[in-house]
Amino acid sequence: MKILELTGDNLTLENIEEVARGFRRVKLSVKAISNVKKSRKIVKDCVEGEDTYYGLNTGFGDLCDVKISNKDIRKLQSNLIRSHSVGVGDYLSKEVVRAVMLIRINTLIQGNSGVRLKLVQLLVDFLNKGVHPAIPSKGSVGSSGDLAPLAHMSLPLIGEGEVFIDDKLVDAKLALKKFGLKPIELRAKEGLALINGTAVMCAVGVLALLDAEALVKMADISGAMSLEALKGVDAFLRKEIHEMRPHRGQIDSASNMRKLIKGSGILAEYRDSGKVQDAYSVRCMPQVHGASKDSFSHVRKVLEIEVNSVTDNPLVILKTGEILSGGNFHGQPIAFVMDFLGIALAEVANIAESRVSRLINSRYSDLPPFLVQDSGLNSGFMVAQYTVAALVSENKILCHPASVDSIPTCAGQEDHVSMGTIAARKAREIVKNVTNVIAIEFMAATQGLDFLDPLRSSKPLEAVRKVIRKDVRNLKVDRRMDMDIATVVELMKSGKIIETVERIVGVLQ
């Protein structure tokens, strides 16, 4: 994969995924290098003067009026990193840490943070060499940005803390030595520039959004399979209906599903069965899935702005040479959309749960009870639906918004905070739950289609059934199903299900 050249304003969410999950290498553009050098000169000149600048030659937060002597400025920056390294909880995943470093680099190279090129290049080396700081997941209130987790990201840069190398936790000093890197001594503004910003909430949020966008496409597929297994009425997908209410997401989901069921032998066989319409969980899929897609589009727009923004404080103004204090570190824009992301994705699972419930209920499905022969002796998918019910119920708790909360910190100086990182982590947990829900729908719908043999569904849906049946056999008698669920989850995460469909019908929206 070609090396990604960073300019500070050209980062896409897909770029972030390539670096975070695909280990794509990065380099700094000529423009970025020039901007970093210019802003550093401004900071250097200001520190050598007599004026006072927040974070350069003062204390932090409520200590902003405490002047720091020139001889202690370097110690001030290192102390900042150490004192703010108070995170707790499980470590962030490798992919999230890589996204964090990338987003932070992209902020620093815009020339408004006043750091040295040497510092930015060390972060680039960490990323390219696979040196991943150990960052505890909890401790950020989302203003002034992600202080605690970013401090843990920064500790290894000064030769302290721990990093993961090939999934092994090692001392940062040893890791630096192994890769021929030297710890850096932070100078004026650099510690503050490293930790003051929204990189962690953005990193978690970007990866959660990308997964959510893929999940709702897979929900179109699993939902279409449930429609077939339930011998549903496909009139609700008619193009004319959706043109009368032209929400983009609704139109896209209806279009996807028309492609997915085209040529279905099952729907053709039962079209004249006398059924007029299906329950909402089937008939309203385009409206519900589509509303989630439209919500995700808004989330994407906000994240695309944020990952190409400067979010630390104070900021260097290249045109005038000024250093100004502001509040770009405040995570409110991300907090709102992360709560929104979680809510919109949870609904995809809610409606899927209703379809799974119909599939296992013979009064609605006209299939064997709990999708198994000899029910009674066998429980079949009975308790798989319990798991779905548990997951969607947990999502309802996780959907309680974090963004409406605030609690004063820093002796009241930071008296309104965003909780954006908590919102992002909640959204990420909802992604995991919804993935399992859709995996179970895939399994239940596939089992239902098996009972309709020798009738065949459409070409794309039969291809998905074949992919699933290659690794998960038909449930003839009771067996543990947790391994089957995990197998389907891996098929989903690998992209194989979407790829299988898109090879036949083209790109899904």
LUMLO-969136 format. One record per residue (C-alpha): residue number from 1; x negated, y negated, z negated; residue in one letter. Coordinates in Angstrom, 2 decimals. Example, Ala and Ser with C-alpha at 12.3 -4.5 7.8 and 13.67 -1.06 7.14 Angstrom:
BEGIN
- 1  -12.30  4.50  -7.80  A
- 2  -13.67  1.06  -7.14  S
END
This chain:
BEGIN
- 1  0.00  0.00  0.00  M
- 2  -1.31  -3.42  0.96  K
- 3  -2.62  -5.57  -1.90  I
- 4  -0.03  -8.11  -3.06  L
- 5  -1.33  -11.67  -2.82  E
- 6  0.12  -13.89  -5.54  L
- 7  0.77  -17.58  -4.96  T
- 8  2.94  -18.31  -7.99  G
- 9  6.14  -18.78  -6.02  D
- 10  6.43  -15.74  -3.75  N
- 11  7.20  -12.92  -6.18  L
- 12  10.25  -10.76  -5.39  T
- 13  11.97  -8.30  -7.67  L
- 14  10.93  -5.55  -5.28  E
- 15  7.30  -6.71  -5.58  N
- 16  7.59  -6.35  -9.33  I
- 17  8.86  -2.80  -8.96  E
- 18  6.00  -1.95  -6.57  E
- 19  3.43  -3.15  -9.08  V
- 20  5.20  -1.82  -12.17  A
- 21  6.17  1.61  -10.88  R
- 22  4.09  2.06  -7.76  G
- 23  0.82  0.66  -9.15  F
- 24  0.43  -1.74  -6.24  R
- 25  -2.73  -3.82  -6.66  R
- 26  -2.65  -7.61  -6.77  V
- 27  -4.98  -10.50  -6.00  K
- 28  -4.85  -14.27  -6.36  L
- 29  -4.32  -16.52  -3.35  S
- 30  -6.64  -19.38  -2.51  V
- 31  -3.83  -21.79  -3.40  K
- 32  -3.39  -20.16  -6.81  A
- 33  -7.09  -20.30  -7.60  I
- 34  -7.23  -23.98  -6.67  S
- 35  -4.20  -24.85  -8.82  N
- 36  -5.61  -23.01  -11.85  V
- 37  -8.91  -24.89  -11.57  K
- 38  -7.21  -28.28  -11.20  K
- 39  -4.98  -27.78  -14.22  S
- 40  -7.87  -26.54  -16.34  R
- 41  -9.84  -29.70  -15.60  K
- 42  -6.92  -31.82  -16.81  I
- 43  -6.76  -29.88  -20.08  V
- 44  -10.52  -30.09  -20.55  K
- 45  -10.52  -33.86  -20.04  D
- 46  -7.62  -34.32  -22.47  C
- 47  -9.23  -32.25  -25.22  V
- 48  -12.46  -34.21  -24.91  E
- 49  -10.53  -37.47  -25.40  G
- 50  -9.09  -38.97  -28.57  E
- 51  -5.39  -38.36  -27.98  D
- 52  -3.36  -35.62  -29.66  T
- 53  -1.65  -32.95  -27.57  Y
- 54  0.66  -30.27  -28.91  Y
- 55  -0.93  -26.84  -28.87  G
- 56  -4.25  -28.13  -27.57  L
- 57  -5.54  -29.85  -30.67  N
- 58  -2.60  -29.48  -33.07  T
- 59  -1.02  -26.68  -35.02  G
- 60  2.04  -24.86  -33.69  F
- 61  5.76  -25.01  -34.31  G
- 62  6.52  -26.87  -37.53  D
- 63  2.76  -27.48  -37.88  L
- 64  2.71  -29.59  -34.71  C
- 65  1.63  -32.71  -36.65  D
- 66  -1.50  -31.06  -38.05  V
- 67  -4.52  -32.27  -36.06  K
- 68  -7.19  -29.63  -35.37  I
- 69  -10.83  -30.69  -35.06  S
- 70  -12.70  -29.98  -31.83  N
- 71  -14.94  -27.46  -33.55  K
- 72  -11.91  -25.36  -34.60  D
- 73  -9.94  -25.42  -31.34  I
- 74  -11.23  -22.04  -30.16  R
- 75  -10.52  -20.45  -33.52  K
- 76  -7.02  -21.99  -33.39  L
- 77  -6.20  -20.15  -30.15  Q
- 78  -7.46  -16.76  -31.39  S
- 79  -5.65  -17.22  -34.69  N
- 80  -2.47  -17.89  -32.73  L
- 81  -2.70  -14.51  -31.00  I
- 82  -3.48  -12.67  -34.23  R
- 83  -0.80  -14.38  -36.32  S
- 84  1.90  -13.78  -33.73  H
- 85  1.11  -10.07  -33.33  S
- 86  3.91  -8.98  -35.64  V
- 87  5.94  -6.76  -33.32  G
- 88  7.56  -3.55  -34.53  V
- 89  9.38  -0.60  -33.00  G
- 90  8.54  1.73  -30.15  D
- 91  6.07  0.52  -27.58  Y
- 92  7.38  -0.84  -24.31  L
- 93  7.02  1.59  -21.42  S
- 94  4.06  1.43  -19.09  K
- 95  6.20  0.13  -16.23  E
- 96  7.60  -2.69  -18.36  V
- 97  4.13  -3.67  -19.60  V
- 98  2.86  -3.82  -16.02  R
- 99  5.81  -6.02  -15.07  A
- 100  5.13  -8.25  -18.08  V
- 101  1.50  -8.80  -17.06  M
- 102  2.45  -9.49  -13.45  L
- 103  5.11  -12.05  -14.35  I
- 104  2.75  -13.77  -16.80  R
- 105  0.02  -13.97  -14.15  I
- 106  2.52  -15.45  -11.72  N
- 107  3.36  -18.19  -14.23  T
- 108  -0.25  -19.04  -15.06  L
- 109  -1.38  -19.40  -11.44  I
- 110  1.08  -22.17  -10.63  Q
- 111  -1.33  -24.67  -12.12  G
- 112  0.84  -25.99  -14.92  N
- 113  -0.57  -23.97  -17.81  S
- 114  -4.14  -25.25  -18.02  G
- 115  -5.91  -21.92  -18.47  V
- 116  -9.25  -20.93  -17.00  R
- 117  -9.44  -18.80  -13.88  L
- 118  -11.55  -16.35  -15.89  K
- 119  -8.59  -15.59  -18.16  L
- 120  -6.15  -15.03  -15.32  V
- 121  -8.65  -12.77  -13.54  Q
- 122  -9.02  -10.64  -16.67  L
- 123  -5.25  -10.07  -16.68  L
- 124  -5.44  -9.14  -12.98  V
- 125  -8.24  -6.66  -13.80  D
- 126  -6.12  -5.11  -16.55  F
- 127  -3.29  -4.65  -14.08  L
- 128  -5.39  -3.25  -11.25  N
- 129  -7.45  -0.93  -13.45  K
- 130  -4.50  0.47  -15.39  G
- 131  -5.32  -1.05  -18.78  V
- 132  -1.92  -1.41  -20.44  H
- 133  -1.66  -3.31  -23.74  P
- 134  0.36  -1.58  -26.47  A
- 135  3.35  -3.90  -26.92  I
- 136  5.94  -3.16  -29.64  P
- 137  9.43  -3.64  -28.29  S
- 138  10.98  -5.60  -31.17  K
- 139  10.20  -8.98  -32.69  G
- 140  11.21  -11.55  -30.08  S
- 141  14.13  -13.92  -30.59  V
- 142  13.72  -15.28  -27.08  G
- 143  12.38  -18.74  -28.02  S
- 144  9.69  -19.99  -27.88  S
- 145  9.78  -17.28  -25.31  G
- 146  8.57  -13.79  -26.18  D
- 147  5.99  -14.83  -28.73  L
- 148  5.39  -11.58  -30.63  A
- 149  5.33  -9.13  -27.72  P
- 150  3.21  -11.45  -25.58  L
- 151  0.77  -11.83  -28.47  A
- 152  0.37  -8.04  -28.44  H
- 153  -0.19  -8.24  -24.68  M
- 154  -2.92  -10.82  -25.33  S
- 155  -4.78  -9.13  -28.18  L
- 156  -6.78  -6.79  -25.89  P
- 157  -7.93  -9.77  -23.83  L
- 158  -9.90  -10.92  -26.87  I
- 159  -11.08  -7.38  -27.62  G
- 160  -8.54  -6.61  -30.32  E
- 161  -5.47  -4.39  -30.61  G
- 162  -4.77  -1.25  -28.63  E
- 163  -4.10  -0.30  -25.01  V
- 164  -2.81  2.72  -23.19  F
- 165  -5.18  4.37  -20.71  I
- 166  -3.57  7.28  -18.85  D
- 167  -0.88  7.42  -21.55  D
- 168  -3.47  7.69  -24.33  K
- 169  -3.56  5.00  -27.02  L
- 170  -7.11  3.69  -27.43  V
- 171  -8.90  0.80  -29.11  D
- 172  -9.02  -2.24  -26.83  A
- 173  -12.75  -2.76  -27.28  K
- 174  -13.49  0.79  -26.13  L
- 175  -11.16  0.38  -23.15  A
- 176  -12.84  -2.86  -22.07  L
- 177  -16.24  -1.23  -22.30  K
- 178  -15.07  1.79  -20.30  K
- 179  -13.97  -0.41  -17.40  F
- 180  -16.91  -2.79  -17.55  G
- 181  -14.80  -5.69  -18.79  L
- 182  -15.74  -8.23  -21.44  K
- 183  -13.36  -9.73  -24.01  P
- 184  -12.72  -13.42  -23.56  I
- 185  -13.05  -16.21  -26.12  E
- 186  -9.93  -18.31  -25.81  L
- 187  -10.24  -22.05  -25.40  R
- 188  -7.84  -24.97  -25.77  A
- 189  -4.27  -24.22  -24.66  K
- 190  -5.01  -20.64  -23.53  E
- 191  -3.54  -18.72  -26.45  G
- 192  -0.36  -20.76  -26.29  L
- 193  -0.11  -20.37  -22.50  A
- 194  -0.36  -16.60  -22.85  L
- 195  2.43  -16.12  -25.38  I
- 196  4.85  -18.99  -24.72  N
- 197  7.25  -17.74  -22.05  G
- 198  9.95  -15.32  -20.93  T
- 199  7.84  -12.60  -19.30  A
- 200  9.01  -9.73  -21.52  V
- 201  12.73  -10.34  -21.25  M
- 202  12.27  -10.83  -17.50  C
- 203  10.24  -7.64  -17.10  A
- 204  12.79  -5.52  -18.94  V
- 205  15.61  -7.28  -17.12  G
- 206  14.20  -6.94  -13.60  V
- 207  13.68  -3.20  -13.90  L
- 208  17.10  -2.76  -15.51  A
- 209  18.74  -4.71  -12.68  L
- 210  17.01  -2.72  -9.95  L
- 211  18.17  0.50  -11.59  D
- 212  21.69  -0.89  -12.00  A
- 213  21.87  -1.82  -8.30  E
- 214  20.91  1.73  -7.37  A
- 215  23.32  3.21  -9.92  L
- 216  26.37  1.45  -8.57  V
- 217  25.55  2.77  -5.07  K
- 218  25.34  6.25  -6.57  M
- 219  28.67  5.64  -8.30  A
- 220  30.17  4.98  -4.85  D
- 221  28.81  8.39  -3.82  I
- 222  29.85  10.30  -6.95  S
- 223  33.22  8.56  -6.86  G
- 224  33.75  9.56  -3.24  A
- 225  32.95  13.16  -4.18  M
- 226  35.52  12.97  -7.01  S
- 227  38.07  11.55  -4.57  L
- 228  37.51  14.59  -2.36  E
- 229  37.58  17.11  -5.21  A
- 230  40.85  15.57  -6.45  L
- 231  42.30  15.79  -2.91  K
- 232  43.00  12.10  -3.08  G
- 233  44.77  9.68  -0.79  V
- 234  42.20  7.63  1.12  D
- 235  44.55  4.86  2.33  A
- 236  43.22  2.57  -0.42  F
- 237  39.98  2.26  1.56  L
- 238  41.62  0.72  4.62  R
- 239  39.65  -2.31  5.78  K
- 240  42.76  -4.50  6.01  E
- 241  43.37  -4.22  2.25  I
- 242  39.94  -5.51  1.33  H
- 243  39.93  -8.31  3.90  E
- 244  42.91  -9.76  2.02  M
- 245  40.75  -10.15  -1.09  R
- 246  37.31  -10.72  0.36  P
- 247  35.00  -10.40  -2.62  H
- 248  31.65  -9.34  -1.17  R
- 249  31.09  -6.45  -3.57  G
- 250  34.57  -5.05  -3.08  Q
- 251  34.19  -5.14  0.70  I
- 252  30.79  -3.45  0.45  D
- 253  31.98  -0.64  -1.83  S
- 254  35.02  0.05  0.35  A
- 255  32.77  0.09  3.41  S
- 256  30.36  2.49  1.70  N
- 257  33.16  4.85  0.78  M
- 258  34.69  4.83  4.25  R
- 259  31.30  5.90  5.60  K
- 260  30.96  8.53  2.90  L
- 261  34.30  10.27  3.55  I
- 262  34.38  9.94  7.34  K
- 263  35.10  13.30  8.94  G
- 264  36.15  15.00  5.71  S
- 265  37.93  18.29  6.29  G
- 266  39.32  18.25  2.75  I
- 267  41.02  14.86  3.05  L
- 268  42.35  15.79  6.49  A
- 269  43.82  19.01  5.11  E
- 270  45.70  17.29  2.29  Y
- 271  46.63  14.03  3.99  R
- 272  50.24  15.15  4.45  D
- 273  50.59  16.73  1.00  S
- 274  53.20  14.20  -0.09  G
- 275  50.97  12.39  -2.61  K
- 276  51.51  8.65  -2.30  V
- 277  48.65  7.23  -4.34  Q
- 278  46.04  8.08  -6.96  D
- 279  45.30  6.80  -10.44  A
- 280  43.39  3.55  -10.84  Y
- 281  40.06  5.27  -11.53  S
- 282  40.18  6.58  -7.96  V
- 283  42.21  3.94  -6.13  R
- 284  40.48  0.91  -7.66  C
- 285  36.88  2.03  -7.21  M
- 286  36.07  -0.68  -4.62  P
- 287  37.49  -3.39  -6.85  Q
- 288  35.67  -2.24  -10.01  V
- 289  32.38  -1.16  -8.44  H
- 290  32.50  -4.27  -6.26  G
- 291  32.95  -6.61  -9.20  A
- 292  29.86  -5.09  -10.78  S
- 293  27.92  -5.58  -7.56  K
- 294  28.93  -9.24  -7.43  D
- 295  27.82  -9.65  -11.04  S
- 296  24.48  -8.05  -10.21  F
- 297  24.05  -10.53  -7.35  S
- 298  24.28  -13.39  -9.83  H
- 299  21.83  -11.69  -12.19  V
- 300  19.41  -11.25  -9.28  R
- 301  19.53  -14.95  -8.37  K
- 302  18.68  -15.99  -11.93  V
- 303  15.83  -13.50  -12.22  L
- 304  14.38  -14.48  -8.85  E
- 305  14.16  -18.07  -10.08  I
- 306  12.77  -17.14  -13.47  E
- 307  9.92  -14.87  -12.33  V
- 308  8.64  -17.68  -10.11  N
- 309  8.96  -20.34  -12.81  S
- 310  6.61  -21.90  -15.33  V
- 311  7.91  -21.09  -18.79  T
- 312  5.22  -22.09  -21.28  D
- 313  4.69  -25.30  -23.24  N
- 314  3.23  -27.90  -23.05  P
- 315  3.00  -28.21  -19.28  L
- 316  0.30  -29.76  -17.11  V
- 317  1.61  -32.07  -14.39  I
- 318  -0.89  -31.77  -11.55  L
- 319  0.24  -34.90  -9.68  K
- 320  -0.14  -37.28  -12.61  T
- 321  -2.58  -35.52  -14.91  G
- 322  -0.08  -35.68  -17.77  E
- 323  0.57  -33.00  -20.37  I
- 324  4.22  -32.92  -21.39  L
- 325  6.13  -30.94  -24.00  S
- 326  9.41  -29.36  -22.95  G
- 327  11.56  -26.30  -23.48  G
- 328  11.11  -24.08  -20.42  N
- 329  10.29  -21.18  -22.74  F
- 330  13.91  -21.00  -23.90  H
- 331  15.39  -17.72  -22.71  G
- 332  19.05  -18.73  -22.51  Q
- 333  19.43  -18.22  -18.73  P
- 334  18.07  -14.68  -19.06  I
- 335  20.04  -13.96  -22.23  A
- 336  23.34  -14.74  -20.53  F
- 337  22.71  -12.66  -17.43  V
- 338  21.31  -9.72  -19.39  M
- 339  24.52  -9.58  -21.42  D
- 340  26.44  -9.90  -18.17  F
- 341  24.39  -7.09  -16.59  L
- 342  25.15  -4.74  -19.47  G
- 343  28.87  -5.48  -19.37  I
- 344  29.13  -5.09  -15.59  A
- 345  27.21  -1.82  -15.58  L
- 346  29.13  -0.38  -18.53  A
- 347  32.34  -0.72  -16.51  E
- 348  30.88  1.50  -13.80  V
- 349  30.59  4.23  -16.44  A
- 350  34.02  3.48  -17.93  N
- 351  35.82  4.10  -14.66  I
- 352  33.64  7.15  -13.92  A
- 353  34.65  8.64  -17.29  E
- 354  38.28  8.44  -16.24  S
- 355  37.50  10.34  -13.03  R
- 356  35.60  13.03  -14.93  V
- 357  38.56  13.36  -17.30  S
- 358  40.89  13.88  -14.34  R
- 359  38.57  16.46  -12.77  L
- 360  38.57  18.66  -15.89  I
- 361  42.33  18.32  -16.51  N
- 362  44.15  20.88  -14.37  S
- 363  47.44  18.95  -14.71  R
- 364  45.89  16.15  -12.66  Y
- 365  43.29  17.92  -10.56  S
- 366  44.99  21.11  -9.38  D
- 367  41.63  22.71  -10.15  L
- 368  40.90  25.40  -12.80  P
- 369  41.00  24.00  -16.37  P
- 370  37.67  22.44  -17.31  F
- 371  36.33  23.34  -13.86  L
- 372  35.56  26.97  -14.70  V
- 373  37.12  30.35  -13.98  Q
- 374  38.25  32.33  -17.01  D
- 375  38.78  29.17  -19.04  S
- 376  39.40  30.08  -22.64  G
- 377  36.60  32.57  -22.59  L
- 378  34.56  29.77  -21.02  N
- 379  34.72  26.09  -21.97  S
- 380  33.18  24.91  -18.71  G
- 381  32.89  21.12  -18.46  F
- 382  34.98  20.49  -21.58  M
- 383  32.15  19.21  -23.74  V
- 384  30.27  17.57  -20.88  A
- 385  33.20  15.17  -20.86  Q
- 386  32.66  14.63  -24.61  Y
- 387  29.15  13.47  -23.80  T
- 388  30.51  11.07  -21.21  V
- 389  33.03  9.77  -23.77  A
- 390  30.25  9.30  -26.33  A
- 391  28.05  7.39  -23.89  L
- 392  30.75  5.01  -22.69  V
- 393  31.80  4.37  -26.29  S
- 394  28.21  3.60  -27.26  E
- 395  28.05  1.20  -24.32  N
- 396  30.99  -0.72  -25.75  K
- 397  28.92  -1.42  -28.86  I
- 398  25.84  -2.29  -26.80  L
- 399  27.93  -4.72  -24.72  C
- 400  28.43  -7.02  -27.71  H
- 401  26.60  -10.12  -26.46  P
- 402  23.26  -11.04  -27.96  A
- 403  23.29  -14.44  -26.27  S
- 404  25.97  -15.88  -28.55  V
- 405  23.72  -15.42  -31.59  D
- 406  21.04  -17.74  -32.88  S
- 407  19.06  -18.00  -36.09  I
- 408  16.62  -20.78  -37.05  P
- 409  12.93  -19.92  -37.11  T
- 410  9.69  -21.79  -37.84  C
- 411  11.03  -23.75  -40.81  A
- 412  13.84  -25.14  -38.68  G
- 413  11.65  -26.50  -35.88  Q
- 414  12.91  -23.74  -33.60  E
- 415  16.51  -24.02  -34.70  D
- 416  18.21  -22.51  -31.65  H
- 417  16.99  -19.32  -30.03  V
- 418  18.30  -17.20  -27.17  S
- 419  17.98  -13.55  -28.21  M
- 420  17.28  -12.92  -24.52  G
- 421  14.89  -10.04  -25.11  T
- 422  17.43  -8.24  -27.28  I
- 423  20.01  -8.72  -24.52  A
- 424  17.57  -7.27  -21.98  A
- 425  16.75  -4.26  -24.14  R
- 426  20.46  -3.59  -24.66  K
- 427  21.03  -3.74  -20.91  A
- 428  18.19  -1.26  -20.43  R
- 429  19.81  1.15  -22.90  E
- 430  23.12  0.84  -21.06  I
- 431  21.30  1.75  -17.83  V
- 432  20.14  4.99  -19.44  K
- 433  23.64  5.84  -20.65  N
- 434  25.28  5.09  -17.32  V
- 435  22.70  7.18  -15.49  T
- 436  23.73  10.19  -17.56  N
- 437  27.44  9.48  -17.02  V
- 438  27.06  9.35  -13.24  I
- 439  24.90  12.50  -13.35  A
- 440  27.74  14.34  -15.09  I
- 441  30.24  13.03  -12.55  E
- 442  28.01  14.35  -9.76  F
- 443  28.00  17.76  -11.45  M
- 444  31.75  17.82  -12.10  A
- 445  32.65  16.64  -8.60  A
- 446  30.29  19.17  -7.04  T
- 447  31.90  21.92  -9.12  Q
- 448  35.32  20.74  -8.00  G
- 449  34.28  20.78  -4.34  L
- 450  33.00  24.33  -4.78  D
- 451  36.53  25.43  -5.72  F
- 452  37.86  24.01  -2.44  L
- 453  35.66  26.25  -0.28  D
- 454  35.89  27.09  2.59  P
- 455  37.19  23.56  3.22  L
- 456  34.36  21.12  3.73  R
- 457  33.95  17.51  2.79  S
- 458  32.20  14.94  5.00  S
- 459  28.70  15.42  6.33  K
- 460  26.99  13.01  3.86  P
- 461  28.85  14.35  0.83  L
- 462  28.16  17.94  1.80  E
- 463  24.49  17.00  2.09  A
- 464  24.59  15.64  -1.48  V
- 465  26.32  18.81  -2.67  R
- 466  23.55  20.85  -1.06  K
- 467  20.84  18.75  -2.74  V
- 468  22.46  19.22  -6.15  I
- 469  23.13  22.91  -5.65  R
- 470  19.50  23.48  -4.72  K
- 471  18.53  22.74  -8.32  D
- 472  21.76  23.20  -10.28  V
- 473  23.74  26.38  -9.66  R
- 474  27.52  26.65  -9.80  N
- 475  28.90  27.08  -13.33  L
- 476  30.53  30.51  -13.25  K
- 477  30.18  31.27  -16.96  V
- 478  29.20  29.04  -19.87  D
- 479  25.55  28.04  -20.22  R
- 480  23.70  25.13  -21.75  R
- 481  24.18  22.13  -19.47  M
- 482  21.73  19.62  -20.91  D
- 483  18.98  20.84  -18.59  M
- 484  21.33  20.57  -15.61  D
- 485  22.15  16.98  -16.55  I
- 486  18.45  16.15  -16.83  A
- 487  17.82  17.72  -13.43  T
- 488  20.49  15.60  -11.75  V
- 489  19.20  12.49  -13.53  V
- 490  15.76  13.14  -12.03  E
- 491  17.32  13.56  -8.58  L
- 492  19.00  10.19  -9.05  M
- 493  15.89  8.42  -10.32  K
- 494  13.77  9.81  -7.51  S
- 495  16.06  8.15  -4.98  G
- 496  16.76  11.49  -3.30  K
- 497  20.54  11.26  -3.49  I
- 498  20.73  7.80  -1.91  I
- 499  18.10  8.74  0.67  E
- 500  20.06  11.88  1.62  T
- 501  23.17  9.84  2.27  V
- 502  21.47  6.94  4.05  E
- 503  19.75  9.26  6.51  R
- 504  23.25  10.13  7.73  I
- 505  25.35  6.96  7.35  V
- 506  22.75  4.19  7.30  G
- 507  21.99  1.76  4.49  V
- 508  24.59  1.50  1.73  L
- 509  25.47  -1.94  0.42  Q
END
